[in-house]
Amino acid sequence: MSSEFVMDAPDPRNLLDHMAQDLTGAPLDRPEGPLKVSGRATYAHEYMPEHCAYGVLVRATIPKGTLTALGDEAVRGLPGILGVFSGDRFLRNPAQGTANEAPVQGAETIAYLGQPVALVVAESFEQARHAAQSLALRYAPEADGVFDPESDAATIERPDAKQLDQGDFDRAFADAHATVDSTYTTPAQNSAAMEPHASVAAWDGDKLTLWGSYQMLKYNRNELADALGIDPENVRILAPYVGGGFGAKLGISPEAVAAAIAAREIGRPVKVAMSRQQVFEATMRRSETRQRVRLAADADGRLTGIAHEYRVSNLPDESFSEPVGQATHFLYGGENRRIGHEIARVNRTCAGSMRAPGEAVGMLALENAMDELAERLSIDPIELRKRNLPDRHPEQDIPYSSRMLAECLDEGARRFGWEKRSKTPGTIRDGEWLIGMGVSSAARKNITSQAEARVTLTTSGDAVVETDMTDIGTGTYAVLGQIAGDMLGLPRDRVRVVLGDTDLPPGPGSGGSWGASSSGSAVLEACNALRRQLADRLGVVADGLVLRDGDIILDNRRIPLRDVMGAGPLEATGIFKPGKTSKDYAQAAYGAFFAEVGVSSVTGEVRVRRMLGTFAAGRILNPKTARSQCIGGMTFGIGAALTEELVHDLRDGHIVNHDLAEYHLPVNLDVPQIEVHFLEERDDQACPLQSKGIGELGISGAGAAITNAIANATGARIRSYPATLDKLLAVME
């Protein structure tokens, strides 16, 4: 049977609060953890079908033009070579992982340097790599490539739907008691997930099985089928374990389509893995941004106007553009508002969603600007933020669902010792080190998506949860098992969670921080339907059913669940759909970041000495996995503030630092002990679990707390991220 729940109104059931097992909300370990640390969790590249061949992608060495010939005559005669493949079916850009957007295809038209144009397949990886490096590609180059988004040659688009002009901002700015008018820049970034993109393709007649490293299988299946020109029913994707994604694996990438094409042609499975350099150059980047933020405030520090105008970039064929002002729309008040969104069309690697698209970069500028305004008004930065929290969405005039930003700021300040912060930069020292504290709000729009999950109560009284939802290291296996265990009164080890297979009911995938709430709500609904079936079998009312530790507690008796299940298994599919509450309420998760830094007065080196985050994201389903997500996000914030920068050569658009040796991520010595604290909160409008997304909340604004701390330590305001020591030395005097 199936049971559907549509979120058209606040959910009054609070089902988890009435359960006796007490799993949800407990800091339980991830059940797949031992498999991962012992090497027994099988990732995409580790699948080895019989007679599997190896493929290596060949990429364009010009930034714009037409591929006229592969130059594969000599290569085809090399030992072990099974074929060289190219054509219109190849992906030019990775897909974006969305429901309605077909992948951009065609190897002939070259749009950026490093674009995949062919695949060489051989008996061994070494043979394929040698042949791929030996191809003599021939081109008809075009000289009008655009590589700098600030170039006069760049085509600039201003989509009407992404502009906002509310009230009279120019008048508000002119009449304000205090203003800020600052321009900030953030560089391009790469997701740099630990596991590179990899796919293994195998055909059985007209049926394709692909083992891949992907986040959103429901959409990936359709993207792959569309690229190959086949029915999605003939595609099965398996991704039970994914070694990180951060958005780069939302959509199907070139290696998957190429492997499938080659496997069909040679009649054997084909494995294709991207090198680290290929991942950097041929998957997704976060767009660089240029952001002008203007704030206007009265003498009490209340915003009368706010403007956020920015430029991002992408390839000419792509509809995605970084939604930089996403948090600006709802975070602070100010009746006069302006959002300006520009897209520069350039010949660079495709830009797409990277962890918290929009807030991750937009809040760096917004939260720096709020600190600059606090300085000009001589108001404490926390007090300024609290004074500007609106009662209703300042643009849509709808209520907030739940919002505890003020509480997060206050609790974080108390725990961090904010009262010890000096208002005068440069007054606290530790030898050569100038010490400062900084704060930033955290905010991430809350989203849910349609999800399905099947739950089966077996004859042994155990439960099996099945959905094609993925776990990219976020704790899906743990959380879905906890929800099912609570609803069915089973210890966690008696619930088996099966994920990452498109043969299972379709989940929303891991993206947008919607996975746990959406898939978890589907599991909740399936289990609730099972409880009704179980009550019918017992001849009792479902509302009075008490399940705990594998027993049914009825009339002061404990009946082992397995005894009741002797009559046969029970199965239910839960379906969750977002409804009217997603439009009737402004939904977001909130928090606050606090950082203490030391800045060397001699070298300009910055060291993050302490960092703390307080968060309110509805019901916290598993504090251990949620804490891990926030620590990871705050580490991302350290990278954004101090080290991460994807550098493009403006002569041809190629990425200069295309590996982990030169793309500088924070390492152990860069990351202090990070504290994470959750505030008790429920959001009845978000989903039946009363939870909100948390995976991206931990990065949204985190870097700004660090650069605000640098300003507090030195008096130097860095507006060009990352805040490297050369930039600091230039302004510290």
N, C-alpha and C positions, 0 to 999 in steps of 0.2 A: 504494500500500500504506500501511497505518498501523502504527505501533509505539507501544506504551503502556508507560509506566514509572510504577509506584506506589511511593511513598516509604515502604515498610513496614520498612525496615532501613537502617542507614548504608550509603551507596553506596560500594563499594570500587573502582569503575572508574576514577575520577579521569581521565575521558576527556581533558579539556583539557590535562592535564599531559603527555600523550603526543603532542600535535600539534606540527607543525613551523613553523606560520605565525607564531606569537607575536603575535597581535592582542589577545586577551583579556588584560586587565591593562595594556594600553598606553594612555597618555593621548591618545587620538585625538579629533579635532574631531567635532562633530556634523555629519553630511553634509547635513542640511537647513538648517544655519546660513546659508549664502549666500542661500538662498531667502528666509529670514525677514528678514535685514537689508536685502535689496534689494526687499522688497515683493512677491516672486513666490510666496510661500507663501499659498495661498488659505484664508482663515478663513471661518467659517460665514456671516457677514453679507455677504461679498464674492461669494457665488454669486448669479447674476442669470439665472434662467430666463426664457425669452421670456414676455412679457405678465405679468410679476410685479407683484402689487399689494402694498401696504404696510399693516401692521396696527399699532395702538398699543393697549396694554393700558389698561383703565380699572380703577381700584382703589377699594375701599371707603373712605369717609371717616368711618365710625364703627367702634368697636372690637368691638362685639358686637351681634348682632341678626339681622334677616331682610331680604333685598333683596326689596322688593315690586314695584318697577317700574324699568325702565331709563330712562324719561323721554327716549326717543329720537325722539319724534315730529318735532320741529323739525330734528334732526340728519340724519335720513334724506333730507331735501330739499337738503342742502348740496351744493355742487359736488364732483364726483368721488367721492362716498360710494358704496361698493359693498355695504355691509351692516354691521349691528351684531349681534354674536353673544354668547350667554351660554348658561347651562343647566347641567344636571346633569353633563355630561361635562367641564366645566371643572375644572382642578385647584384645589383650595382651598389645599393646601400642596404644595411640591415633594416628589417622591418621594425616598426615602432611598438608593436605589441598591443595594438588597438583593435577594436571590434570591426571597424568598417573600412580600414585603410589597407589597400593591396600593396604588396612590396614593390619597390622600384626596381625594374629589371633591365637587363641588356648589357652584355660585356663590351659591345662595340663602342658605345659612347662613353668616353672617359671624362669623369667630372672632378676627380681629385687624385693626387699622387698617392699610390698605395691601394687604389681600388682593385679588388680581385677581378681578373679577366679570364683566368683559365685554371684548370686543375690537371696535374700530372699524377697518374696512378701507376703504381709498380708493385712488385711482389714484396719489396721491403721499403721501409721508410727512407733508408739511406739512398736507395736507388731513385725513389721518387724525388727526394730533395735535390740530388745531383742533377737530374733531368730538368727539374723546375728552374734551377739556377742557370741551366744551359740554354733555355729557350731564347731565341733571337726575335723578340717581339718587334713588329714594325708598325709604325704609326703615321697618321697625318696630323701633326700637332697644330693646335690653335693658339695664337699669341694673345688672346684677349682674356685669359684667366684673371680672376680677381682673388687676391689672397689676403687683403687687409680690409676688415670690416669698416675701417675709418677712411678708406680710400675714396676719392671722388668718383672713381670708376665703379664703385659698388652700387648695385641697384638696391634702393631702400624702399621697403614696403611698410605701410602703416594701416594694418587691418582695422576697419571701422569698428568691428565687434570688440576689439581689445583696447579701445580708447574710452576715457571717461573725462567729462568736464561738468562738474556739479557745482552750482552756486557761482560765485564770482571770485575765483582764486586770486586774480591779479589785484583786485581791490583789497582783499583780505591781507595780502602780502604787503601792499603799500601802506596799509593802516596799522600794521601790527606793532606791538610794543617791542617784540624781539623776533628776530628771524635767523634762519640758517639757510644758506644757499651753497651747497657743497656737491662736488662731483667725485664719485668713487668708481674705481675699476676693479673687476675681478677677472682672473685669467681663466682660460679653458682648463678643464680638469678631466681626468679619466677615472673610471670606476675601479680599474686595477684589481678585480676580484682574484683571489688566490688561485682558483681553478680557471685556466684558460678555456675559451670556447672550444668544444669538441663535439663531434657527431660520428655515429656509426650507423650506416644505412644498409638495410638488407631487404630484398624483395622476395616474396613468395607469390608467384604469378603476378597479379596486378595489385597485390597488397604490399604496402611499404611499412616496415618497422624501423623507427629511428630512435636510437639511444642518444639523447642529447642533454646539454647543460642549459636548461631553459626555465624561465620563471612562470610563464603564463600559458599552460598547455592548451587550454580551451581555444585560445586565439592562435597559438603557434601551429596547431593542427590545421586550421583554416589557411594560415599564411603559407605553410608548406604546400598544401594541396593547391592553392591558387598559383603559386610559383611553378609547380610542376604540371599544372593543367589537368588535375585528376580530382575525383570526388573525395571530399574529406572523410567519408566513410571508409575509404581504402587506406587511410593513414593512421598509424598508431605511434605515439611518442611516449617514451619511457624516460622519466627523470626523477627517480626516487631520492637521489642525493645530488645536491647542487652546491658546489664549493664557492658560494658567494655570487652575487649578481649586481646589486646596487643599481639596477636599471639597465645595465649593458646587455642583459639576457632577457629583457622583456619580449623582444621580437626575434623571429627567426633570422639568423645571420648567414653570410655567404657560404660558410663551410657545410651547413646542413643541406642546402639545395644542391651544391656541387657534389657532395657525397652521394645523394640520392640519384642524381643524373648519371654519374659514373657507374654506380652499382647496377642500375637498370641496363646500361649499355654492355657491361662486361659480364653480366650474369653472376656476379659474386658480391659479397658484402664489401663495403669500402669504408675505411676509417679515415677521418680528416680532423686533425687538431691544429689549431692556430698557435703559432709561436707567440711569445710575449710581444714582440714587435708588431706582429700582425694584429693582435688584439688592440694595441694602442692605435694603429693606423687604419683599421678596417672594420671596427665595430662602432661604438658610440663615444662621443665626448660630451661633456657639459659645455655649453656655449660660454665664451667670454662675455662680459657685460661692461657697459659704460652706463653709470646711473647718476642722474642729477636729482638730488633730493632737496626740496625746499619746504621749510616749516615756518609757519607764522603763529605767534602766540600772544596772548594778552599779558598784562602785568602779573596775573596770578599763575601764569604758566599753562593756561588752557589753550589748546590748539584751536585756532580759528581757520587755519588753512593747511592743507598738506598736498604736496605735489611730488610725484615719483615718475620721472621720465627716463626711459632707458633704451639702449640698443643692444640687440643680440644678433646672432648670425646663424645661418644654415645654408645647406645646398639649395639650388634653385627648385628642385623637385619636391622638397619636403614641406609638409603642412605644419609640423611641430615647431614651436618656438618657445624658448624658456619663459614661463610666466612669472617674471621677476617680481611684479607688484602684487602677487597673490595675497600675502599677509597684509600689505598696506591697505587693501580694501576693507579689512574688518578689524584690525588690531587696535587702532586708536581712533578717537573722534576727530572732530573738525568738520564743520558743515560745508566748507568750500574745498573742493577736492579735484585733483587732476591726475590722471594716469595716462602716460604716453608710451606706447609700445611700438618699437621699430625693429624691423628685421632686415639685416644686410645679407644679400645673397653672395656667397663666396665659394670658391673652389677649395674647400677644406673637408676633412673627414666629417661624416654626418654628425650633426648635433642631435641629441635625444635626451630622454629622461635619465638623470642621475639622482641618486638619493635625495629626496625632498626637492624635486624640481620647482623652482620659484623661490620658496622660503630660504633654501640653503644659501643662496647668493643675495636675494633681495633684502633679507633681514640683516645681512652684514652692513649694508648701507643705511637702512632705516634705523637700526639700533645705534650706529655711530652718530647719525644725525641727531637722535634724541639726546645722546650724551652731550653733543656740542650745544644743543639748546639749553640743557640743564646748566652748563657752564655759564652761558650768557645771562641766564636768569638768576644764577646763584641759588639754585634749587637742587636738593639732593636728587641724583638720577633715579632712584627708586620712587621717591615722592612724585617726581614729574610724570613718570609712567602711570602711576596710580591715579593721578588727577585727570588723566586723559583716557580712562577706560569708559567707553560709552555704554549706556544702558541697552541700546538696541543697535543693530547693524547700521552703521552711519550712511550707507548707500541704499540698502534694500529695505530699511525700516522694518525688519523682522526681529523677533527676540532671539537671544542666544539660547542654546539648549542648556548647557552647563558651562560655567566659566569661572575658574578659580585662580586667575592670573595674579590678582592682588595677594591672595593667600600664599601663592608660591613665592612671590617676591618677598613677603614678610618672613615666611618660614626660612627661606634660603638665607636672608640677611641675618636672622637670629643664629642659625647654625654656623654661618661662615665668619661671624664676628665683624659684620659690616661697620659697626660703630667705631672700630679702630682705624677705619680708612681716613687718611689725611685728605683734606679738601685742597691742599696746596701741593702741586706736583714737585717732586724732587726733595721732599723734606724727610722721607724715610729711607735710610740707607742701611746696607749690610756690607761694609767694606766698599768695594768698587761698585756694588750692585745697588741700583735705584729700585725701590720696591713700590708697587702700586696695585690697587684693586680695581676690578671692573665688573660691571653687571650687564646683563642683556635679558630681555624677555625671550621666551621660547613660544612658538606657535606653529601649528601645522594643521591645515584644513583637514577635517575628518570626512572620509569617504567610505561608503559601503558599496558592494556590488552583488549582483545575483549569484547565488551559490547553491549547489546541491551536494548532499552527502547521503550515503546509504549506511545504515547501522543494522547489524544482524546479531540477535541473541541466539547463540548456538545451543545445541542439546546438552552441552556440558555446563551451560550457565555462564559462559564467557561472552564477550562482545567483540565484534569486528567492525571497525569504522573504515569506510572506503570513499575516497574522493580523489579527483585528479589534481587537487591542490598540491602545491610544492612546499618544500622546506628548504630555504636557501641559507640555513644556519640560524633561523629566527626562533625556532622552538615549536613549529607546527605540530610535530609528532607528540610533543609533551602536552600542549594546550588542548588539542582535540581529544586526546585520551583522558585528560582531567575532566572535561565537560561531560563526556560519555560516562565516565566512571561515577561522577556525581549523580547524573540523571538515572542511572541504572543500579546504583548502590553496589558498585564493584570496586575492589582495590585496583590500583593503577596497573598492576602486573596481570590483571585478567582482562585488559582491554588491549586489543591489537589494532594499530592504526596503519592503514595501507594508503600510500600517497604516490603521486607522480606517474600516473598511467592514464592515457586518454580513453582507455576502455572503461574507466570508472566514471561515476557521475561527475559532471563538470563543475569545478570550483572556479573562483575568480582569479586564481593565481596569486603569486607573491609580487605585489606592486602597489604603490599608493598607500601603504600602511593599512590596507583594507582586508588583508587575508584572515587574520584571527577573528575579527568581529563578524565577517561575512560567512566564512566557512564554519566558524564556531556556532553561529546562529542556525545554520543548516543542520549541524549535528544535534544541537539542542532540540530543534523541531522534530527530527527523526526519532530521537530518544523519547520525546514526549508522546509521539504516536505509538512507540513501543510500549510505553507505560499504559496507554489506553488498551492496547491489545492484551497486555498481561492482565490488566484488571478484568477485562471481559472473560479471559480464560479462568480467572479465579472467582468470577461472579461478584466482584466488589466494585465500589466507586473509585475511579482513578485518582481523584483528589486526595483520598485517604490512604493511598498506597505508600508504605514506608519501606524503602529498600536500603540495606546497609550490609557491607562486608559479605556480599554474595547471598544474603538471606532476605526473605520477605518477612516483615514483622506484621503479624495479623492476629488480632484478638489475643494479645499477650503470648502469641506463639511465634517461634522463628522457624520458617520453612525454607530449607535450602533452595535457591533459585533453580539449581540443576534438577531438582525433583519435579518442579513444575514444567521445566523445559523438556521433560521426557516425552511429552505429547508432540514434540516437533519444534523446529526453530521458528523464530519470529523475525520478520524483516520489515523495515520501513525506510523510505527515502524522504528526507527533509529538504524543503525548498525555501530559501530565504530570498526575498526581493526588497530592495529599497522602495520606499513609498513617499507619501506626502511629507513626512517629517524632514526628509532631506532638503526639501524646498521651503518648508514653513519655518524652519529654525536654522540659524547660523551655527553650524557645528564645527568645532575645532578642539584640539587638545592644546594645553598650555603648560608653561613651566617658566623657570628662571635659571639663568646660568650665572655663576660667580667664579671669578678667576683672580688669582694673585700671581704676579709675574715679578721677576727680577731682570733688570736691563743693565748690562755692563756699561758703565760710563766710559770705559776705555775702548771697547770693540763694537758696542751696539748689539751684542748678542742678547737674545731674549730666552729666558728659561721660565717655563710655567711651573711655579712652585706648588700651587694648590688649585684644585678645581672642584666645584660642587654644583650639582643640579637638583632642583626640586621640580616635580612634575605632577600634574593632575590630568589623567587620561581616562576618566571613567573607572569602571571596575578593572583592577589589575588582575589578569587571569593567572599569571605565574610571575611573582616578583623576581625570581632568579633569572628567567629568560628576559623579562622586561628590563631588569637592571643591566643585563649584558648588552641589550640593544642601546640603552642610553649611554653606557660607557663607550660603545663603538661610535655612536654619533658624536659624542664630545671629543673623541680622538680625531674623528673627521674634522671637527671644528678647530682643533690644534693645527692640523695640516693646512686647512684653508687659511688660517690666520698667519702662519709662519713659514710654510715650506712648499705647498703644492702649487705647481704651475706647469701647464702644458704649453710648451713653447713652439710656435710655428715660425718657420722661415718665410719672411714676407716676399721672397723672390719667387717661390713656387708652392708655398702653402704646406710643405711637408713638416711633419712633427720632428723636432730636433731631439727631444729627450723621450724616446719611445720605448723605454724599458725601466725596470725598477732600480737600476743603478743610478739613473739620472733624473727620474721623476721622484722627487723627494717626499716620501711618506713619513709621518712620525714613527719613530722606532721606540723601543723600550725606554731609553734614556731621555727621550723628549716628552714622555707622558708621566705625569706625577700620579700619586694615588688619587683616584677620582671617587668622590662621594656621590651617591644617588639616593634620593629620598622621594617617596611617593606620598601624595596626600590622598586621603580617603575621599572618593567621589563616585557618584553614579550618574549616568546619563541615560534617562529613560527614553529620550528621543532618538538615540543613536542606533540602537539595535536591541534585541531581546536580552543580550548578555549585559547590557548597560556599559559596555566597554567602548573605548575609542582607540584609534590607531596610535602606536607609540614608536614604531620602527624608525620613522623619519623625524619625529619630534626632537630627538636628542641632538640632531645636527643643526636645527633651524634656529639660528641666532648665536650658536655656541662660539664661533670665531670672533664675533663682535665683543663679547665679554673680555676676550684676551686683548684686542686692540684698544678697547676702552681702558683696560688696566695699564697698557703701555703709555697711554696718554696721561693717566694719573701718576705714573711713575716718573715720567720725563717731561711732561708738557708738550711732547711732540705728537701731533695727530697724523697718523698714516692713513691715507685715503686710497692707496694703491696696494691691493692685496697681491701676494703675501707680504707681510711686514718683515722683509729680510734686512740684515744688518746694514747693507749699503744704503738702503732707503732711510733707515733710522739715523745713521751717522750724518746724513746730509741735512737733517732737520733738528737734531738734538741740541745744537748750539742755541 
